[in-house]
Amino acid sequence: MIYLEPSAENIIDTPANIAAAGFTLVNSWKKLTGHLERHPGTLLVVLGAGVEFGAAVEFAAYQRVKSPAMGVVLLRRQVTPQMLADAMRAGIREVADLDDPAAIKAACTRALEVSRALRSAVQSNRDSSSAEGKVVTIFSGKGGCGKSTVATNLAVALAAGGSRRVCLIDLDLQFGDVAIMLQLTPVRSIADAIGMAGRLDEPGLRSLLTRYCPGVDVALAPAGPAEGEHVTRDLVTELINVAKSLFDFVVIDTPPFFSDQVLSALDVSDLYVPVVTPDLPTLKSVRLTLDMFDVLEYPRERRLALLNRANSQVGLTIADVEEAVGTPMAVHMPSSRDVPVSINKGVPIALDDPNNPVSQAIRHLANRCADVDEGTTPVEVKRRVPIFGRRR
C-alpha cells in the first residue's frame, strides 16, 4: 500500500503511524511511479488531498487498464456530486473525507477487499485458461419494453460493487441508448473495432471500452447510424469472444429486431433474457420471438423471461401473460416512477436506490445469471454513496 501526498499540511497522520498501518509515504508522482515499478503487486494507492483532481483521474484511468486489481482511494476536503461521478468513471474506487479518519479507514478496507477479490479472480483465470465469462443477451422484438434499462441495471448488479468484471455491449448499432442512459461520452465505440476486424485482441478491445463504475466497462454504440452499418456479424462475434475471455459477464443490449449482428450475439449467448410488458402487441412479439428461438434451437432452460411493469393494472394477470407467451416469467419487475428519474440522472436505479423493488428484481435476475443461491449467499449491490465515503 502506498500513500501519495505532495503537500505536508494535508498529511492525515504522522509518517510513523502511516508506516505502522502498512503504507509507504511518497511525496511526488516520480516516487510513486518508481515504487509501482518495483512493486507491481501493489493493491492500494491512496491519493492525498494535495493531489490535483485531474491528475488523480488520469492516474486512475491509466491504472485500471494497466493494473485492474489495484485500488485507488482519493482523499478530499470537499466532495461534490460531479467529482464523485468523474472519480467513479475514471476507476477511483473510493472518495473519502480527509477530516474523517473512520471513513478513510473504511474506504481503504473496502478497496482492499475488492483488490484481493480481483487478484484472486485473475489468478484463477490464469490457473484455468479455459474459463470464460458468461454472455447474457437482453432481447425483445418490440421497442419500449425497457431492454436498455434492464441491461444497464443488470450490468451494475452483476458487478456487485467491483467484485466481478462486467462488459456491457450496446449492440443497437443505429440508435443505442446506453451512452445517454449512463451519461457517457462516446469518444470510442464499437465502430472503432472495424479496422481491427480479424485481429482484435485484449489491448484492442480495452481501447474501445468506456469505464462507467468499478467492475463495469461499456462498449458503446456508434454515435451515428451510418457507422453501425459497417459493423459485420463476424466482427460482433469476434468482439464478444474476446470480451468473454476477459470479463466474468458480458451483458448485451440489442435493438428490437433480428439482424445479422443480433443473431451473432444470440448464437454465442449463455443466457437469453426476453423482456415482456403486459400489453397485447408485446405479447404477440414475444411469442414470435420465442418461437424463433425454438427454430434456432436456443435451449429453453437458458431463457430467463423478465416481466417488466408486472404490477400494472391493465386487465392482464401474470398467468395471462405466461399463457400468451408460452413460458413462465423468471423475474417480475414492478413499475416505478423512480426508474425514469434514475435514467434522467444517468445512474441505474440498482446503484441509486438498491432497496427499491425494481432494484431487488434486477438483483434477483443477477443472482439467477450468476447461479447464486439467494437463500444462502445473495449477491447484493452495496450502497452507492458510501462507496465514496461520507458526503459533506
ZAMARGU-4260 file (C-alpha; in steps of 0.2 Angstrom, whole numbers, plus 5000, padded with zeros to 4 digits):
<rodrens>
0) 5000/5000/5000 | 5006/5017/4996 | 5001/5035/5001 | 5005/5050/4989 | 5003/5067/4997
5) 5014/5081/4989 | 5008/5094/5002 | 5014/5091/5020 | 4999/5101/5028 | 4987/5088/5021
10) 4995/5073/5028 | 4981/5064/5039 | 4993/5056/5051 | 5011/5056/5056 | 5023/5047/5044
15) 5027/5034/5058 | 5008/5030/5060 | 5006/5029/5041 | 5021/5017/5041 | 5013/5007/5055
20) 4997/5005/5045 | 5007/4997/5031 | 5008/5012/5020 | 5023/5019/5011 | 5023/5038/5011
25) 5029/5047/4995 | 5028/5065/4990 | 5029/5065/4971 | 5022/5056/4956 | 5040/5051/4952
30) 5042/5042/4968 | 5025/5034/4966 | 5029/5028/4949 | 5046/5021/4954 | 5038/5012/4969
35) 5025/5004/4957 | 5038/4998/4945 | 5047/4990/4960 | 5031/4983/4967 | 5019/4978/4953
40) 5008/4968/4965 | 5003/4984/4975 | 4985/4983/4979 | 4981/5000/4985 | 4986/5018/4982
45) 4979/5032/4992 | 4980/5049/4984 | 4980/5063/4997 | 4970/5080/4996 | 4985/5089/4989
50) 4985/5079/4973 | 4977/5089/4959 | 4960/5081/4954 | 4963/5080/4936 | 4980/5071/4939
55) 4971/5059/4951 | 4958/5055/4937 | 4971/5052/4924 | 4981/5041/4935 | 4966/5030/4940
60) 4960/5029/4922 | 4978/5023/4916 | 4980/5010/4931 | 4963/5002/4928 | 4969/4996/4912
65) 4987/4993/4917 | 4984/4986/4934 | 4965/4982/4936 | 4967/4973/4953 | 4975/4989/4961
70) 4963/5000/4970 | 4964/5019/4971 | 4957/5029/4985 | 4956/5048/4984 | 4955/5060/4999
75) 4947/5077/4998 | 4942/5091/5010 | 4926/5094/5000 | 4916/5082/4989 | 4904/5087/4975
80) 4892/5075/4966 | 4901/5079/4949 | 4918/5075/4957 | 4910/5058/4963 | 4904/5054/4946
85) 4920/5059/4937 | 4930/5049/4950 | 4919/5033/4948 | 4920/5034/4929 | 4939/5035/4930
90) 4940/5020/4941 | 4943/5028/4958 | 4935/5015/4970 | 4933/5027/4985 | 4932/5046/4989
95) 4934/5049/5007 | 4933/5064/5018 | 4951/5070/5024 | 4944/5075/5041 | 4935/5059/5044
100) 4948/5045/5049 | 4935/5032/5052 | 4928/5035/5034 | 4946/5034/5027 | 4949/5018/5036
105) 4933/5010/5030 | 4936/5016/5012 | 4954/5008/5012 | 4947/4992/5019 | 4933/4991/5006
110) 4945/4995/4992 | 4957/4981/4998 | 4944/4969/4999 | 4939/4972/4980 | 4958/4971/4976
115) 4961/4955/4984 | 4945/4948/4976 | 4950/4954/4959 | 4968/4947/4961 | 4961/4930/4966
120) 4950/4930/4951 | 4964/4935/4939 | 4975/4921/4947 | 4960/4909/4945 | 4959/4914/4927
125) 4977/4911/4924 | 4976/4894/4933 | 4961/4889/4922 | 4964/4897/4905 | 4948/4888/4898
130) 4937/4898/4910 | 4927/4911/4900 | 4914/4924/4906 | 4895/4921/4903 | 4886/4930/4889
135) 4869/4937/4894 | 4859/4944/4880 | 4843/4956/4883 | 4831/4955/4869 | 4813/4960/4864
140) 4805/4961/4847 | 4796/4977/4851 | 4803/4994/4857 | 4799/5002/4873 | 4799/4987/4884
145) 4814/4993/4894 | 4828/4982/4887 | 4841/4996/4890 | 4835/4999/4907 | 4836/4980/4911
150) 4854/4979/4903 | 4862/4994/4912 | 4855/4989/4929 | 4859/4971/4926 | 4877/4975/4922
155) 4880/4985/4938 | 4871/4972/4949 | 4882/4958/4942 | 4897/4969/4945 | 4892/4969/4964
160) 4902/4984/4968 | 4918/4979/4958 | 4920/4961/4964 | 4915/4955/4947 | 4921/4961/4930
165) 4907/4965/4918 | 4907/4971/4900 | 4891/4980/4894 | 4889/4980/4875 | 4877/4991/4866
170) 4873/4982/4851 | 4859/4993/4845 | 4871/5000/4832 | 4860/5013/4824 | 4850/5020/4839
175) 4859/5014/4855 | 4853/5022/4871 | 4866/5015/4884 | 4878/5030/4882 | 4864/5043/4886
180) 4857/5032/4900 | 4873/5032/4908 | 4878/5049/4903 | 4894/5043/4894 | 4903/5052/4880
185) 4906/5040/4866 | 4924/5045/4862 | 4927/5027/4856 | 4913/5015/4851 | 4911/4998/4843
190) 4914/5006/4826 | 4932/5009/4830 | 4934/4990/4830 | 4931/4989/4811 | 4949/4992/4807
195) 4954/4978/4819 | 4942/4965/4812 | 4950/4948/4811 | 4964/4953/4823 | 4955/4960/4838
200) 4964/4956/4854 | 4964/4961/4873 | 4973/4978/4871 | 4962/4982/4855 | 4946/4978/4865
205) 4951/4988/4880 | 4955/5003/4869 | 4936/5003/4864 | 4929/5002/4881 | 4922/5017/4892
210) 4923/5014/4911 | 4906/5018/4920 | 4909/5012/4938 | 4920/4999/4947 | 4918/4982/4938
215) 4908/4989/4923 | 4916/4994/4906 | 4905/4998/4891 | 4907/4996/4873 | 4896/5010/4866
220) 4886/5010/4850 | 4892/5022/4836 | 4887/5040/4838 | 4879/5040/4821 | 4868/5027/4812
225) 4878/5026/4797 | 4894/5020/4806 | 4885/5005/4813 | 4881/4998/4796 | 4899/4993/4793
230) 4900/4983/4809 | 4898/4965/4802 | 4891/4949/4810 | 4909/4942/4811 | 4916/4957/4820
235) 4902/4956/4833 | 4906/4938/4836 | 4925/4942/4837 | 4921/4956/4849 | 4910/4945/4861
240) 4923/4931/4861 | 4937/4942/4866 | 4926/4951/4879 | 4921/4934/4887 | 4939/4929/4889
245) 4942/4945/4899 | 4926/4948/4909 | 4916/4937/4921 | 4900/4943/4912 | 4896/4951/4895
250) 4879/4959/4895 | 4872/4963/4878 | 4858/4976/4874 | 4850/4974/4857 | 4839/4983/4845
255) 4820/4977/4844 | 4823/4966/4829 | 4833/4952/4822 | 4848/4957/4812 | 4864/4948/4807
260) 4873/4956/4822 | 4860/4952/4834 | 4859/4933/4828 | 4878/4933/4830 | 4876/4938/4848
265) 4862/4926/4852 | 4872/4912/4844 | 4886/4914/4857 | 4875/4918/4872 | 4874/4908/4888
270) 4858/4916/4894 | 4843/4924/4885 | 4833/4937/4894 | 4817/4941/4884 | 4809/4957/4891
275) 4790/4956/4892 | 4777/4970/4896 | 4759/4966/4899 | 4751/4973/4883 | 4745/4963/4868
280) 4757/4969/4854 | 4772/4965/4865 | 4764/4948/4870 | 4762/4944/4852 | 4780/4950/4848
285) 4787/4940/4862 | 4778/4924/4857 | 4785/4926/4839 | 4802/4929/4847 | 4802/4913/4857
290) 4796/4903/4843 | 4811/4909/4833 | 4822/4904/4847 | 4815/4887/4846 | 4818/4886/4827
295) 4836/4892/4830 | 4837/4878/4844 | 4842/4890/4858 | 4839/4880/4874 | 4823/4884/4884
300) 4832/4881/4900 | 4844/4895/4897 | 4829/4908/4895 | 4825/4920/4909 | 4810/4929/4904
305) 4808/4946/4913 | 4790/4953/4915 | 4793/4972/4916 | 4779/4983/4924 | 4772/4967/4932
310) 4761/4977/4944 | 4752/4987/4930 | 4733/4986/4932 | 4730/4983/4913 | 4717/4969/4914
315) 4731/4955/4911 | 4736/4944/4925 | 4754/4936/4926 | 4745/4920/4922 | 4738/4928/4907
320) 4755/4934/4901 | 4763/4917/4904 | 4749/4908/4894 | 4751/4921/4880 | 4769/4919/4878
325) 4771/4901/4882 | 4784/4902/4895 | 4785/4906/4914 | 4791/4923/4920 | 4808/4921/4929
330) 4808/4939/4936 | 4794/4950/4940 | 4800/4968/4939 | 4787/4981/4945 | 4783/4998/4938
335) 4791/5013/4947 | 4792/5032/4944 | 4809/5031/4951 | 4815/5022/4935 | 4814/5037/4923
340) 4821/5048/4937 | 4836/5037/4938 | 4838/5037/4919 | 4837/5056/4919 | 4851/5056/4932
345) 4862/5044/4922 | 4863/5032/4937 | 4855/5015/4936 | 4842/5013/4949 | 4851/4997/4955
350) 4865/5009/4961 | 4855/5024/4965 | 4842/5015/4976 | 4847/4997/4980 | 4832/4994/4991
355) 4819/4999/4978 | 4808/4985/4972 | 4815/4987/4954 | 4832/4985/4961 | 4828/4970/4970
360) 4820/4962/4955 | 4836/4966/4945 | 4847/4959/4959 | 4836/4943/4958 | 4839/4942/4939
365) 4858/4944/4943 | 4858/4930/4955 | 4849/4919/4943 | 4863/4923/4930 | 4877/4920/4942
370) 4869/4904/4949 | 4869/4912/4966 | 4858/4903/4979 | 4848/4918/4986 | 4843/4908/5001
375) 4861/4907/5007 | 4873/4919/4999 | 4863/4933/4990 | 4874/4945/4979 | 4869/4962/4984
380) 4875/4978/4975 | 4881/4988/4990 | 4876/5006/4993 | 4882/5019/4981 | 4886/5035/4991
385) 4896/5025/5005 | 4907/5018/4991 | 4915/5035/4991 | 4914/5039/5010 | 4904/5052/5018
390) 4897/5067/5008 | 4899/5084/5015
</rodrens>
